Every structure is written in structure tokens, then in C-alpha cells.
Amino acid sequence: VNDIDKQQNTIYGWRKYRSVALSTFSSLTALQLFRKYLDGNEYDKAIQIANKFGLNSDPAYQSQFQFLVDSYNQQQQPQNSNHGDGNGDSGTQQQQQQQQPDEKEE
């Protein structure tokens, strides 16, 4: 803090004048804003934008569903790795055994 700031603080206190400048400004189309919300996992806002501007909201619902499925699978993965013979492939081996038809039946 310099001398000028100290003097202004004694005169103005909390009412000290501050200047703010806008450094960049860009306009977005409704579709760009929709995609921005989807990329940020803000699905409710994306659906609101789609409804307001008449865009197809299906991609928002699909992205939201895929995000939920991925989150669920990530939560289940540590639990599944604790089962089986310790090599982590027990579920895959069981599925392969179920898919192979019995060759003894003729």
C-alpha cells in the first residue's frame, strides 16, 4: 500500500473509489452457449437454454445420462475389485465362461 492509498483510506474509508475495466467481450450464439454448458456439465442450464431458444435438448439429456452412468461405474469399480481371486479379472472370466457353449452336448 502506497502513501496515496493510505491518504485515500483515511479520507474515504470503505467508500474508496475503485475503477474496473472490461478487458474482453464476446458474443455467443444460443448453440454456443448450449455447448458451453454441456462441456461444463451444467445440464440444467443447457436444457433451459435449449427450451428458451427452441434447440433440441436431447444432447443435454444424453450427456447427463452418460455422466451419471460413468459416475456410477466409477463408484462401483473399487467395490468390484475386492471380489474374486485377487487378479481383478474374475468378472471377465465368469462372463467368458458363461458365453462359451458346452461342447459336451451333442
N, C-alpha and C positions, 0 to 999 in steps of 0.2 A: 504494500500500500504506500503510495507516494504522498507528498505534502498536500497536493491538490485534493486528493481523495479524503485525506484527514480533515481538511478545512470544509469540504462539502458535507462530510458526515456530521460535523458539529453544527453546520447551518441547517441542513435539510433533514438529517437523521434518516429514518426509514423511507422518507419521501424522495430520496435522491433520484434525480432524473437519469434514466438509462435509455440508451438508444439501441435498437435492434434492427438489423438489416436482413432482408430476404436474399439469400445467396443464389438459389436456383428456383426455377419454376418450370414445371412441365405439365402438360395436359394429358390425360389418359382417356381413351375411349372406354365405353362400358365393358367391352370384351376384355380389354387390357386389365381393367380393374378387377373383373371377374377372375381372370387367370392369376392375378397377383394374390388375391385372397385364397385361391386354391393352392398355390405354391406355398403360402404361409400357413396352411392347414386351418384357415378360418372359414369353415364350411358354411356356417350360419350366415355370415356376411356375404359370402359368394352367392348363396341362394337368394338372399334379399336383393342383391344387385340383378341377378337373373330375372327375378319376378318383376322388379321395377322397370327394367328396360326390355322385357319380352325376349330374353335369351333362353336357350334350352338349359334347364337346371340339372339335367341328367348327369353331366360330368361331375357336378358337385356331389350329388348323391353317390355316384360310383367311387369317387375319390375318398369320400367319407367312409364308405363301407370298406374299401380296401385298407384304409388307415386303421380301422377298428379290427379287421381281421389280422393285419400284421402285428398290431399291439397285443392282441390275444395270443397269437402264436409265439411271440417273444416272451410273454409271461409264462406260457406253458412249457417252453423249451427247457428251462432249468429243472422243472419237475420231472420231465420225461427222461432226462439224462441220468437220474438217480435210479432208474429201474433197469433190470436186465443183468447181463453178465459183466458189466463194467466197461465194455468197449464202445458203448454208445450206439451200436448198430442193431440192438436187439429188436427194435420195432421194424426195421427194414428187413431183417432176416425172417421175422414172423410173417410179414406181408409176402415175401418171395415164396415162402413155403406154402402159403395159402393159395397163391396164384398158380403154382405148378400142379397140373393134374396128376392123379395117381396113375402110374404106368402099369400097376399090377392088375388093374381091372381090364378084362378082355372079353 
